[in-house]
Amino acid sequence: MTNMPQCEVSELQKWRFLGLAMVTIAAVYFLILVGGTVRASGAGMGCPDWPLCFGQFIPPTSEAQLPPDWRVTYADRGYDTADFDPVKTWTEYVNRLVGVVIGLLVMATVVASWPYRRVDPAVFWSAFGGFFFVGLNGWIGSQVVASNLRPVMISMHMLLAFFVQMFLIYAAVRAWAPSLGGPEPTNGLRQLPGWFKTLVLWTLFALTVQIFLGIQIRESVDLISRFATDLNRDQWIDAVPWIFYVHRSFSWVILGLCGWLLWRVYQSPLRHSSAGPALHILFWLVVFEMLLGASLNYLGFPRVAQPVHLLAAHLIFGLLWFLWALLQVSQRRPVSANRAIPQASVASSISS
């Protein structure tokens, strides 16, 4: 495996890129929260066209500001009978504005990654990958509106957000690795047991399965809310098919895997790296996510829990991906002779 090139990027360029990358990643998670709020509040068609909103750059605040034939124009979007709701309109519009800000931020991140193109091309191409998927997801967002909130399009919109964070997190970790407090670049820590990274990957795989199960539940809830008009919101969960019970039970598998990872990391030198606190946060995020799931089940599907549940799922995935990226990048760093740790002591501490 080829070692990463030595850093030839200036400190100013490095911190400019890292600052933009971290702000962009935080903004992506904020957008996920806003998007979840749009879904939970039923504001997905608050703006029935795209990129304008009721044919205007600035959305209306009252029905008097709408075009005279607005019901006919947007009849296929549900406005043949639905009333105009300025709160839903502006909720969706804010979601779009945040999306535009994300686009500008990720563009700036790509520009800031340009100095890495010769030193470590993976940083530049990962940042560019984030930019590509932000653009693609923006287009998918337009198709969500055009399809009148077709569930499969909404699911695609959510899935692409995972690719955005994966590329941006990897770019940031790769650029920041020398100062991230990752595993020391010694023969011992570079030769971590194969099962350790495998366990991280299996946990990621299990979480991906759980996310797909959650997508199926969300699509079912969308259909129930649209067509089962005789049911109240607190009755929706009872109408969800059996996959809900699989999703609920499988959450214990995720918790067990994350708990095992946390226990093994705190028995190894990785506890002194960024992996230690990251896994601690990860474990309690999974607990919090399970409590949110319980609230959706037993408290009548509260609106506030939906977007937070979605955000927590993305944060859990992001932290696991961060851990994998940290291991991947740290094991590719060149050996530093003056910071060597005996291989035997490392192997015994992590395999105990």
PECORSUL-V815273 format. One record per residue. N is the residue number from 1. RES is the residue in one small letter. PHI is phi in whole degrees, 0 to 359 (* if undefined). NEAR is the number of other C-alpha atoms within 8 Angstrom. Layout:
((N | RES | PHI | NEAR) (N | RES | PHI | NEAR))
This chain:
((1 | m | * | 3) (2 | t | 285 | 4) (3 | n | 288 | 7) (4 | m | 293 | 8) (5 | p | 296 | 6) (6 | q | 295 | 5) (7 | c | 292 | 5) (8 | e | 238 | 5) (9 | v | 270 | 9) (10 | s | 294 | 6) (11 | e | 300 | 6) (12 | l | 297 | 6) (13 | q | 296 | 10) (14 | k | 299 | 10) (15 | w | 287 | 8) (16 | r | 296 | 9) (17 | f | 295 | 11) (18 | l | 296 | 11) (19 | g | 298 | 8) (20 | l | 294 | 12) (21 | a | 298 | 13) (22 | m | 292 | 9) (23 | v | 297 | 9) (24 | t | 295 | 12) (25 | i | 298 | 11) (26 | a | 298 | 8) (27 | a | 293 | 9) (28 | v | 298 | 11) (29 | y | 293 | 11) (30 | f | 296 | 8) (31 | l | 297 | 11) (32 | i | 299 | 12) (33 | l | 296 | 12) (34 | v | 297 | 10) (35 | g | 298 | 10) (36 | g | 296 | 13) (37 | t | 295 | 11) (38 | v | 301 | 14) (39 | r | 293 | 10) (40 | a | 294 | 11) (41 | s | 271 | 8) (42 | g | 70 | 8) (43 | a | 263 | 12) (44 | g | 302 | 11) (45 | m | 254 | 13) (46 | g | 299 | 13) (47 | c | 243 | 13) (48 | p | 280 | 11) (49 | d | 228 | 10) (50 | w | 208 | 9) (51 | p | 274 | 5) (52 | l | 283 | 10) (53 | c | 228 | 13) (54 | f | 57 | 12) (55 | g | 74 | 6) (56 | q | 234 | 8) (57 | f | 289 | 6) (58 | i | 251 | 6) (59 | p | 299 | 11) (60 | p | 289 | 10) (61 | t | 248 | 6) (62 | s | 209 | 8) (63 | e | 296 | 7) (64 | a | 295 | 4) (65 | q | 270 | 7) (66 | l | 278 | 9) (67 | p | 299 | 6) (68 | p | 302 | 4) (69 | d | 258 | 6) (70 | w | 297 | 9) (71 | r | 292 | 9) (72 | v | 289 | 8) (73 | t | 299 | 7) (74 | y | 249 | 11) (75 | a | 297 | 10) (76 | d | 285 | 7) (77 | r | 257 | 9) (78 | g | 97 | 8) (79 | y | 271 | 12) (80 | d | 290 | 10) (81 | t | 235 | 7) (82 | a | 288 | 6) (83 | d | 275 | 5) (84 | f | 287 | 7) (85 | d | 236 | 7) (86 | p | 297 | 10) (87 | v | 294 | 6) (88 | k | 294 | 14) (89 | t | 299 | 13) (90 | w | 284 | 10) (91 | t | 297 | 11) (92 | e | 293 | 14) (93 | y | 293 | 12) (94 | v | 298 | 8) (95 | n | 303 | 12) (96 | r | 292 | 8) (97 | l | 297 | 8) (98 | v | 297 | 9) (99 | g | 299 | 10) (100 | v | 296 | 8) (101 | v | 299 | 8) (102 | i | 300 | 12) (103 | g | 302 | 11) (104 | l | 293 | 8) (105 | l | 295 | 11) (106 | v | 289 | 14) (107 | m | 297 | 9) (108 | a | 297 | 9) (109 | t | 295 | 13) (110 | v | 298 | 12) (111 | v | 299 | 7) (112 | a | 292 | 11) (113 | s | 276 | 12) (114 | w | 305 | 8) (115 | p | 299 | 9) (116 | y | 276 | 11) (117 | r | 299 | 12) (118 | r | 261 | 6) (119 | v | 286 | 11) (120 | d | 211 | 10) (121 | p | 304 | 9) (122 | a | 299 | 9) (123 | v | 295 | 15) (124 | f | 297 | 14) (125 | w | 289 | 9) (126 | s | 291 | 12) (127 | a | 298 | 15) (128 | f | 294 | 9) (129 | g | 299 | 11) (130 | g | 299 | 15) (131 | f | 298 | 13) (132 | f | 300 | 8) (133 | f | 286 | 12) (134 | v | 295 | 14) (135 | g | 297 | 9) (136 | l | 297 | 8) (137 | n | 291 | 11) (138 | g | 297 | 9) (139 | w | 293 | 8) (140 | i | 299 | 11) (141 | g | 300 | 10) (142 | s | 294 | 10) (143 | q | 287 | 9) (144 | v | 299 | 13) (145 | v | 292 | 13) (146 | a | 298 | 10) (147 | s | 270 | 8) (148 | n | 59 | 8) (149 | l | 63 | 11) (150 | r | 298 | 8) (151 | p | 306 | 9) (152 | v | 294 | 7) (153 | m | 288 | 12) (154 | i | 297 | 11) (155 | s | 296 | 10) (156 | m | 298 | 9) (157 | h | 301 | 12) (158 | m | 287 | 8) (159 | l | 297 | 8) (160 | l | 295 | 11) (161 | a | 297 | 13) (162 | f | 293 | 9) (163 | f | 294 | 10) (164 | v | 301 | 13) (165 | q | 291 | 12) (166 | m | 300 | 11) (167 | f | 293 | 12) (168 | l | 291 | 14) (169 | i | 295 | 14) (170 | y | 297 | 12) (171 | a | 299 | 13) (172 | a | 293 | 12) (173 | v | 296 | 13) (174 | r | 296 | 12) (175 | a | 285 | 10) (176 | w | 262 | 9) (177 | a | 311 | 12) (178 | p | 298 | 7) (179 | s | 242 | 6) (180 | l | 274 | 9) (181 | g | 74 | 10) (182 | g | 285 | 14) (183 | p | 306 | 12) (184 | e | 298 | 10) (185 | p | 283 | 14) (186 | t | 246 | 12) (187 | n | 302 | 10) (188 | g | 296 | 12) (189 | l | 282 | 12) (190 | r | 286 | 12) (191 | q | 250 | 7) (192 | l | 302 | 8) (193 | p | 306 | 8) (194 | g | 301 | 6) (195 | w | 294 | 6) (196 | f | 293 | 8) (197 | k | 293 | 10) (198 | t | 297 | 8) (199 | l | 296 | 9) (200 | v | 298 | 12) (201 | l | 294 | 9) (202 | w | 294 | 8) (203 | t | 294 | 12) (204 | l | 299 | 11) (205 | f | 297 | 8) (206 | a | 298 | 10) (207 | l | 295 | 10) (208 | t | 297 | 8) (209 | v | 300 | 8) (210 | q | 298 | 11) (211 | i | 295 | 9) (212 | f | 295 | 8) (213 | l | 298 | 12) (214 | g | 297 | 10) (215 | i | 297 | 9) (216 | q | 298 | 9) (217 | i | 294 | 12) (218 | r | 297 | 8) (219 | e | 297 | 11) (220 | s | 295 | 10) (221 | v | 297 | 11) (222 | d | 301 | 9) (223 | l | 293 | 10) (224 | i | 296 | 12) (225 | s | 295 | 11) (226 | r | 275 | 7) (227 | f | 251 | 6) (228 | a | 270 | 8) (229 | t | 291 | 8) (230 | d | 277 | 4) (231 | l | 262 | 8) (232 | n | 281 | 7) (233 | r | 303 | 8) (234 | d | 287 | 9) (235 | q | 256 | 9) (236 | w | 299 | 13) (237 | i | 296 | 11) (238 | d | 290 | 5) (239 | a | 267 | 7) (240 | v | 289 | 12) (241 | p | 295 | 7) (242 | w | 302 | 6) (243 | i | 299 | 10) (244 | f | 299 | 11) (245 | y | 289 | 7) (246 | v | 294 | 9) (247 | h | 300 | 11) (248 | r | 295 | 9) (249 | s | 289 | 8) (250 | f | 292 | 9) (251 | s | 298 | 10) (252 | w | 290 | 8) (253 | v | 295 | 9) (254 | i | 298 | 12) (255 | l | 297 | 11) (256 | g | 296 | 8) (257 | l | 295 | 9) (258 | c | 293 | 12) (259 | g | 295 | 9) (260 | w | 294 | 8) (261 | l | 301 | 11) (262 | l | 299 | 12) (263 | w | 296 | 8) (264 | r | 291 | 9) (265 | v | 295 | 13) (266 | y | 286 | 10) (267 | q | 263 | 10) (268 | s | 233 | 10) (269 | p | 298 | 12) (270 | l | 297 | 12) (271 | r | 296 | 12) (272 | h | 273 | 8) (273 | s | 260 | 11) (274 | s | 295 | 11) (275 | a | 295 | 13) (276 | g | 301 | 13) (277 | p | 296 | 8) (278 | a | 299 | 10) (279 | l | 288 | 14) (280 | h | 296 | 9) (281 | i | 297 | 8) (282 | l | 302 | 12) (283 | f | 301 | 12) (284 | w | 286 | 8) (285 | l | 295 | 11) (286 | v | 296 | 12) (287 | v | 300 | 9) (288 | f | 299 | 8) (289 | e | 297 | 11) (290 | m | 294 | 9) (291 | l | 294 | 8) (292 | l | 296 | 11) (293 | g | 299 | 10) (294 | a | 296 | 9) (295 | s | 294 | 12) (296 | l | 296 | 13) (297 | n | 281 | 9) (298 | y | 256 | 7) (299 | l | 249 | 9) (300 | g | 78 | 11) (301 | f | 56 | 14) (302 | p | 299 | 10) (303 | r | 299 | 8) (304 | v | 294 | 8) (305 | a | 285 | 11) (306 | q | 299 | 13) (307 | p | 295 | 16) (308 | v | 291 | 11) (309 | h | 300 | 11) (310 | l | 295 | 11) (311 | l | 298 | 12) (312 | a | 298 | 11) (313 | a | 299 | 10) (314 | h | 292 | 10) (315 | l | 294 | 10) (316 | i | 298 | 11) (317 | f | 298 | 10) (318 | g | 298 | 11) (319 | l | 291 | 11) (320 | l | 295 | 13) (321 | w | 295 | 11) (322 | f | 300 | 11) (323 | l | 297 | 12) (324 | w | 298 | 11) (325 | a | 297 | 12) (326 | l | 297 | 13) (327 | l | 296 | 11) (328 | q | 298 | 8) (329 | v | 289 | 11) (330 | s | 296 | 13) (331 | q | 284 | 11) (332 | r | 263 | 11) (333 | r | 287 | 9) (334 | p | 293 | 7) (335 | v | 290 | 8) (336 | s | 252 | 8) (337 | a | 298 | 6) (338 | n | 279 | 4) (339 | r | 233 | 8) (340 | a | 287 | 11) (341 | i | 237 | 9) (342 | p | 305 | 7) (343 | q | 298 | 9) (344 | a | 298 | 7) (345 | s | 293 | 8) (346 | v | 293 | 13) (347 | a | 298 | 11) (348 | s | 290 | 8) (349 | s | 287 | 10) (350 | i | 268 | 11) (351 | s | 261 | 6) (352 | s | 287 | 5))
